[in-house]
Amino acid sequence: MVLLMILIYVVNWELHFGKFHYWIKQTLTAVGIRYLIETFPLAGPAINPMLGTTWYIFAYGDFPDNNFHYFVYWVSTITGKSALVCFMCDILKSR
């Protein structure tokens, strides 16, 4: 994750490529991310259900066979987001 942050920082804010900056930046970012995925296949994403499942399939070649993966990446994420929506609705109603 630290390497990804460094990659994105350097490519997006430190390097300047003139009039083709956008296209070169996008290409370098994509190549850098792909390199990190190939180099560190077990380093997963943040709590994002689709990315977590995709990384698992990429690393092991099949869907997860244990319930812990689904609980961590799907159930807890959906529950947390639902709680946040309810909390924010209560805050906005009180204004």
C-alpha positions as CSV (number, residue, x, y, z in Angstrom):
1,M,0.0,0.0,0.0
2,V,2.9,2.4,0.8
3,L,4.4,1.7,-2.6
4,L,1.1,2.4,-4.3
5,M,0.8,5.7,-2.4
6,I,4.4,6.7,-3.5
7,L,3.7,5.7,-7.1
8,I,0.5,7.7,-7.3
9,Y,2.1,10.7,-5.6
10,V,5.2,10.8,-7.8
11,V,3.3,10.2,-11.1
12,N,0.5,12.6,-10.4
13,W,2.2,15.5,-8.6
14,E,6.0,15.3,-9.1
15,L,6.4,14.4,-12.7
16,H,5.3,16.7,-15.4
17,F,5.1,15.6,-19.1
18,G,4.0,18.8,-20.9
19,K,1.0,18.7,-23.2
20,F,0.6,14.9,-23.0
21,H,0.7,14.8,-19.2
22,Y,-2.8,13.2,-18.8
23,W,-2.1,10.3,-21.2
24,I,1.4,9.6,-19.9
25,K,0.2,9.9,-16.3
26,Q,-2.6,7.4,-16.8
27,T,-0.4,4.9,-18.6
28,L,2.4,5.1,-16.0
29,T,-0.2,4.7,-13.2
30,A,-1.8,1.7,-14.8
31,V,1.6,0.0,-15.5
32,G,2.8,0.8,-12.0
33,I,-0.4,-0.7,-10.4
34,R,-0.2,-3.8,-12.6
35,Y,3.5,-4.2,-11.6
36,L,2.6,-4.0,-7.9
37,I,-0.2,-6.6,-8.4
38,E,2.1,-9.0,-10.2
39,T,4.9,-8.5,-7.6
40,F,2.8,-8.6,-4.5
41,P,-0.3,-10.8,-5.3
42,L,-1.2,-11.5,-1.7
43,A,-1.3,-7.8,-0.7
44,G,-5.0,-7.0,-1.0
45,P,-7.1,-3.9,-1.4
46,A,-8.7,-1.8,1.2
47,I,-12.2,-2.9,2.4
48,N,-13.8,-2.9,-1.0
49,P,-16.0,-6.0,-1.6
50,M,-15.5,-6.3,-5.3
51,L,-11.8,-5.6,-5.2
52,G,-11.3,-8.0,-2.3
53,T,-13.0,-10.8,-4.2
54,T,-11.2,-10.0,-7.4
55,W,-7.8,-10.1,-5.7
56,Y,-8.6,-13.4,-4.1
57,I,-9.6,-14.9,-7.5
58,F,-6.4,-13.4,-9.0
59,A,-4.2,-14.9,-6.3
60,Y,-5.9,-18.3,-6.0
61,G,-7.7,-18.8,-9.3
62,D,-11.1,-19.5,-7.8
63,F,-13.8,-17.9,-5.7
64,P,-13.3,-17.9,-1.9
65,D,-14.4,-21.1,-0.2
66,N,-14.6,-19.8,3.4
67,N,-17.2,-17.7,5.0
68,F,-14.7,-15.4,6.7
69,H,-13.8,-13.7,3.4
70,Y,-17.5,-12.9,2.7
71,F,-18.1,-11.7,6.2
72,V,-15.0,-9.4,6.2
73,Y,-15.4,-8.0,2.7
74,W,-19.2,-8.1,2.1
75,V,-21.2,-8.3,5.4
76,S,-19.2,-5.9,7.5
77,T,-18.8,-3.4,4.7
78,I,-22.5,-3.3,3.8
79,T,-23.4,-3.2,7.6
80,G,-21.0,-0.3,8.2
81,K,-22.2,1.7,5.2
82,S,-25.8,1.1,6.2
83,A,-25.1,2.3,9.7
84,L,-23.3,5.4,8.3
85,V,-26.3,6.2,6.1
86,C,-28.7,6.0,9.0
87,F,-26.4,8.1,11.2
88,M,-26.1,10.8,8.5
89,C,-29.8,10.8,7.9
90,D,-30.4,11.4,11.6
91,I,-27.8,14.3,11.6
92,L,-29.3,15.9,8.5
93,K,-32.9,15.6,9.9
94,S,-31.9,17.4,13.0
95,R,-30.7,20.5,11.1
